Amino acid sequence: MNFLSDFLHQEVPKSGGNMPAYYRKALFISEVILLAYFVASIVLLFISTGIWLWPPVFITTVTVFCVMDMDHMSPRLNLALFAALICAWLTWFVHRFGWSAGSPNILVPVLAMAYFNIYEPPLGKIFYFLGLVAFRVLLFAYSLKHTPVGVLEHTDTLVLQIVNSVIPLLMLAIDFILFSSSIQASERELTINNQELHREAGTDPLTSLPNRRAMLDVIEQFLKENPNGQFSVAIADIDFFKKVNDTYGHNCGDYTLKELSALFMECAAEKYKVCRWGGEEFCFFLPGMNIDEAGREMTDLNIAVKKKTLCFDDVVFSITITIGVEENDYQSTMEQILDRADRKLYMGKVGGRDRVVI
């Protein structure tokens, strides 16, 4: 019964807000169909009886006002008028011609509009349900105890039964098309936005590489799908990066990071993953590779970096990187494996830089 508790405790926007476009359209179309139904019924009844019946003409006139003034009414007031017009029509119709024409079916779209109204509080929606049920029961009880004022021909009664069956179903079909389309569109937009937010949360804004969080998610997913899978990791650091910043400025440092990131992505292709680990450090995840295979890939990357010529504000320079590589030993935690790769990187720095330590 959690769904009932969630329903009763849902938050409701203030009724003074604008009616949602999809709801306005559904209510407008429903009221236009209702207006057409009233007009058609009046004409049909005039043809059948030969006289104008003024109560339905008055109800139809109020319906015209309800449709034309929709933009100036609150959603709750417009819906209340919509329900009141239908109830007034049914009361007069049953009093005049009895229950057999089947007109009470028109109550069903009122319930649908009430439950899809985001401005209607949960208790209000329950009130609509109980009120419509009570109204229908009382109307039926009235029809059993009172003889109709007038009697329609069998053919006219049959036509009205068909119309009174088709119209509510048509209104429901249009309402459900609009409501379901809106819900699906909202869900699609929400999903796309969530995916975009997730992507942005896992992306380094400077280099457009995945960040540390995203890399750890990739590794965690790999381990979940391949608990005994072979892999290696590597951590690389740009040699003398501080000197680049101090000599050419931080803009040049940013340029260097972006250029190297593009090179890393190009070299990685579909073979392994790369992310910006932090500062001038980068992390590589090499699934399916042992330490020798990973070492060869990182050596090729080290050579590619040395060969790359960088040019910033007419200053041409090149840089090198130092890399530490470690493989999965099936005993250590991911943190321990990454820590060993980081220690090997430090050994490479102490040993002279521009090298791969495996």
C-alpha positions in Angstrom: 0.0 0.0 0.0 3.0 2.3 -0.3 1.6 3.8 -3.5 -1.5 5.0 -1.6 0.7 6.6 1.1 2.8 8.3 -1.6 -0.3 9.5 -3.3 -1.7 11.0 -0.1 1.6 12.7 0.7 2.5 14.2 -2.7 3.3 17.9 -2.9 0.9 20.0 -4.8 1.8 23.3 -6.6 -0.1 26.5 -5.7 -3.3 26.7 -7.7 -2.5 30.2 -8.8 0.2 28.9 -11.2 -0.3 28.6 -14.9 -2.1 25.5 -16.1 0.4 23.0 -17.7 0.2 23.2 -21.5 -0.7 19.5 -21.9 -3.4 19.7 -19.2 -4.9 22.9 -20.7 -5.0 21.3 -24.1 -6.7 18.1 -22.7 -9.2 20.2 -20.8 -9.9 22.5 -23.7 -10.4 19.6 -26.2 -12.6 17.8 -23.6 -14.8 20.9 -23.2 -15.0 21.5 -26.9 -16.1 17.8 -27.4 -18.6 18.3 -24.5 -19.9 21.5 -26.2 -20.3 19.7 -29.5 -22.1 16.8 -27.7 -24.5 19.2 -26.0 -25.2 21.0 -29.3 -25.7 17.7 -31.2 -28.0 16.4 -28.4 -30.1 19.6 -28.4 -30.5 19.4 -32.2 -31.4 15.7 -32.0 -33.9 16.3 -29.2 -35.5 19.2 -31.1 -35.9 16.9 -34.2 -37.4 14.2 -31.9 -39.7 16.4 -29.8 -40.3 19.4 -32.1 -39.6 21.8 -29.2 -36.6 23.7 -27.9 -35.6 22.5 -24.5 -34.2 25.5 -22.7 -32.3 24.0 -19.8 -29.8 22.2 -22.1 -29.5 25.5 -24.1 -28.5 27.3 -20.9 -26.0 24.6 -19.9 -24.5 24.8 -23.4 -24.2 28.6 -23.2 -22.3 28.3 -19.9 -20.1 25.7 -21.5 -19.2 28.2 -24.2 -18.2 30.7 -21.5 -16.2 28.0 -19.8 -14.2 27.2 -23.0 -13.6 30.8 -23.9 -12.5 31.9 -20.4 -10.2 29.0 -19.7 -7.0 31.1 -19.7 -8.4 33.4 -17.1 -9.6 30.7 -14.7 -7.6 28.6 -12.2 -7.3 24.9 -13.2 -9.4 23.9 -10.2 -12.2 26.3 -10.9 -12.3 25.3 -14.6 -12.4 21.7 -13.7 -15.1 22.3 -11.1 -17.3 24.1 -13.8 -16.6 21.2 -16.2 -17.8 18.7 -13.7 -20.8 20.9 -12.6 -21.9 21.3 -16.2 -21.9 17.6 -16.8 -23.7 16.9 -13.6 -26.3 19.5 -14.4 -26.8 18.0 -17.9 -27.2 14.5 -16.5 -29.6 15.6 -13.8 -31.9 17.3 -16.4 -31.5 14.5 -18.9 -32.4 11.7 -16.5 -35.3 13.7 -15.1 -36.6 14.4 -18.7 -35.9 11.1 -20.5 -34.8 8.5 -17.9 -31.8 6.4 -17.4 -32.0 4.2 -20.5 -30.1 6.6 -22.9 -26.8 5.9 -21.1 -25.7 9.4 -20.5 -24.0 8.8 -17.1 -21.0 7.4 -19.0 -19.9 11.1 -19.5 -18.9 11.2 -15.8 -15.8 9.1 -16.4 -13.7 11.8 -18.2 -14.4 14.1 -15.3 -12.6 11.7 -13.0 -9.7 11.4 -15.4 -9.3 15.2 -15.6 -9.4 15.4 -11.8 -6.7 12.9 -11.2 -4.4 14.3 -13.9 -4.7 17.9 -12.5 -1.4 18.6 -10.7 -3.1 21.5 -8.8 -5.7 19.3 -7.3 -4.6 18.0 -3.8 -4.9 14.2 -3.1 -7.9 14.6 -0.8 -9.6 16.7 -3.6 -9.1 13.9 -6.0 -10.6 11.4 -3.6 -13.5 13.8 -3.1 -14.1 13.8 -6.8 -14.2 10.0 -6.9 -16.5 9.7 -4.0 -18.7 12.6 -5.2 -19.1 11.2 -8.7 -19.9 7.7 -7.4 -22.4 9.1 -5.0 -24.0 11.3 -7.7 -24.3 8.4 -10.1 -25.9 6.2 -7.4 -28.3 8.9 -6.4 -29.2 9.7 -10.0 -29.9 6.0 -10.7 -32.0 5.7 -7.5 -34.0 8.8 -8.6 -34.6 7.3 -12.1 -36.0 4.1 -10.5 -38.5 6.0 -8.4 -39.6 8.7 -10.9 -41.2 8.3 -14.3 -39.4 10.4 -17.0 -41.3 13.5 -18.1 -40.9 12.6 -21.7 -40.4 9.5 -23.8 -38.1 9.2 -26.8 -38.6 7.1 -29.8 -36.7 3.8 -29.8 -34.5 4.9 -32.7 -33.7 8.2 -30.9 -32.9 6.4 -27.7 -30.6 4.0 -29.6 -28.8 6.9 -31.3 -28.3 8.7 -27.9 -27.0 5.5 -26.4 -24.4 5.2 -29.1 -23.4 8.9 -28.8 -23.3 8.7 -25.0 -21.0 5.6 -25.3 -18.7 7.0 -28.0 -18.2 10.6 -26.6 -16.8 9.6 -23.2 -14.4 7.1 -24.8 -13.3 9.7 -27.3 -12.6 12.2 -24.6 -10.7 9.6 -22.6 -8.7 8.5 -25.6 -7.6 12.1 -26.4 -6.9 12.9 -22.7 -4.8 9.7 -22.3 -2.9 10.4 -25.5 -2.0 13.9 -24.3 -1.2 12.8 -20.8 0.9 9.8 -21.7 2.8 11.7 -24.4 3.6 14.5 -21.9 4.7 11.9 -19.3 6.9 10.1 -21.8 8.3 13.4 -23.0 9.1 14.5 -19.4 10.7 11.1 -18.7 12.8 11.3 -21.8 13.9 14.8 -21.0 14.7 13.9 -17.4 16.6 10.8 -18.5 18.7 12.8 -21.0 19.3 15.5 -18.4 20.4 13.0 -15.8 22.7 11.3 -18.3 24.2 14.7 -19.2 24.6 15.6 -15.6 26.2 12.2 -14.9 28.6 12.8 -17.9 29.5 16.2 -16.7 30.1 15.0 -13.2 32.5 12.4 -14.5 34.3 14.7 -17.0 37.3 16.9 -16.4 36.2 20.4 -17.7 39.7 21.4 -19.0 40.7 18.3 -20.9 37.3 16.7 -21.5 38.8 13.4 -20.3 37.0 11.3 -17.7 37.9 12.4 -14.2 39.1 10.2 -11.3 35.6 9.4 -10.2 34.6 8.2 -13.7 37.7 6.1 -14.0 37.0 4.4 -10.6 33.4 3.7 -11.8 34.8 2.1 -15.0 37.2 -0.1 -13.0 34.4 -1.0 -10.5 32.1 -2.0 -13.3 34.8 -4.1 -14.9 35.5 -5.9 -11.7 31.8 -6.5 -11.1 31.4 -8.1 -14.6 34.9 -9.8 -14.5 35.7 -10.7 -10.9 38.7 -12.8 -12.1 39.6 -10.6 -15.1 43.1 -9.6 -15.9 44.0 -6.0 -16.1 46.8 -3.5 -15.5 46.8 0.2 -14.4 49.3 2.9 -15.1 49.8 6.4 -13.6 51.6 9.0 -15.7 53.0 12.4 -14.7 54.2 15.2 -16.9 57.9 15.9 -16.2 58.8 19.4 -15.1 55.3 20.6 -15.6 55.8 23.4 -13.0 58.6 24.7 -15.1 56.2 25.0 -18.1 53.8 27.0 -16.0 56.5 29.2 -14.5 58.2 29.8 -17.8 55.4 30.2 -20.3 52.4 30.9 -18.0 49.4 28.9 -16.8 47.6 29.3 -20.1 50.5 27.4 -21.7 50.1 24.8 -19.0 46.4 24.4 -19.8 47.3 24.1 -23.5 49.8 21.4 -22.7 47.3 19.4 -20.7 44.7 19.6 -23.4 47.2 18.7 -26.2 48.5 15.7 -24.2 44.9 14.6 -23.4 44.0 14.6 -27.1 47.2 12.5 -27.8 46.3 10.1 -25.0 42.8 9.6 -26.3 44.2 9.0 -29.8 46.7 6.4 -28.6 44.2 4.7 -26.3 41.7 4.2 -29.1 39.6 1.1 -28.0 42.5 -0.6 -26.3 42.4 1.1 -22.9 40.9 3.9 -20.9 42.5 7.2 -19.8 41.5 9.8 -17.3 42.9 13.0 -15.7 43.8 11.7 -12.3 44.5 15.2 -10.9 46.8 18.1 -11.6 49.3 16.9 -14.2 48.7 13.2 -13.5 46.8 10.8 -15.7 45.6 7.3 -15.0 45.3 4.5 -17.5 43.2 1.3 -17.2 44.3 -1.5 -19.5 41.7 -4.4 -19.3 42.9 -7.8 -20.4 46.6 -6.9 -20.3 49.3 -8.2 -18.1 52.1 -6.0 -16.9 54.4 -6.7 -19.9 51.6 -5.9 -22.4 50.7 -2.8 -20.5 54.3 -1.8 -20.3 54.7 -2.0 -24.1 51.6 0.2 -24.6 52.9 2.7 -22.1 56.3 2.7 -23.7 54.7 3.5 -27.1 52.8 6.3 -25.4 55.9 7.6 -23.8 57.7 7.8 -27.2 54.6 9.4 -28.8 54.7 12.2 -26.2 58.4 12.8 -26.8 57.9 13.1 -30.5 55.0 15.6 -30.1 55.8 19.2 -30.9 53.9 21.8 -28.9 53.5 25.4 -30.0 52.0 28.1 -27.8 52.2 31.8 -28.7 55.0 31.1 -31.2 57.0 29.2 -28.5 57.9 25.7 -29.7 58.7 23.1 -27.1 58.3 19.5 -26.2 57.9 17.5 -22.9 58.2 14.0 -21.5 56.2 11.9 -19.1 57.1 9.3 -16.5 54.8 6.3 -16.0 54.4 3.6 -13.4 52.6 0.4 -14.3 51.1 -2.3 -12.1 48.9 -5.3 -12.8 46.2 -7.1 -10.9 47.6 -9.8 -8.6 44.1 -11.1 -7.6 44.9 -10.5 -4.0 45.3 -6.7 -3.5 42.5 -4.1 -3.4 42.2 -1.6 -6.2 43.5 1.1 -3.9 46.6 -1.0 -3.2 47.2 -1.7 -6.9 46.9 2.0 -7.7 49.2 2.8 -4.8 51.9 0.5 -6.2 51.6 2.1 -9.6 52.0 5.5 -8.0 55.1 4.3 -6.1 56.6 3.1 -9.4 55.9 6.5 -10.9 57.8 8.0 -8.0 60.7 5.6 -8.6 60.8 6.7 -12.2 60.9 10.4 -11.2 63.8 9.7 -8.8 65.5 7.6 -11.4 65.7 10.4 -13.9 62.1 10.8 -15.4 61.1 10.2 -19.0 60.7 6.4 -18.5 58.2 3.6 -17.9 58.6 1.6 -14.7 57.0 -1.9 -14.6 
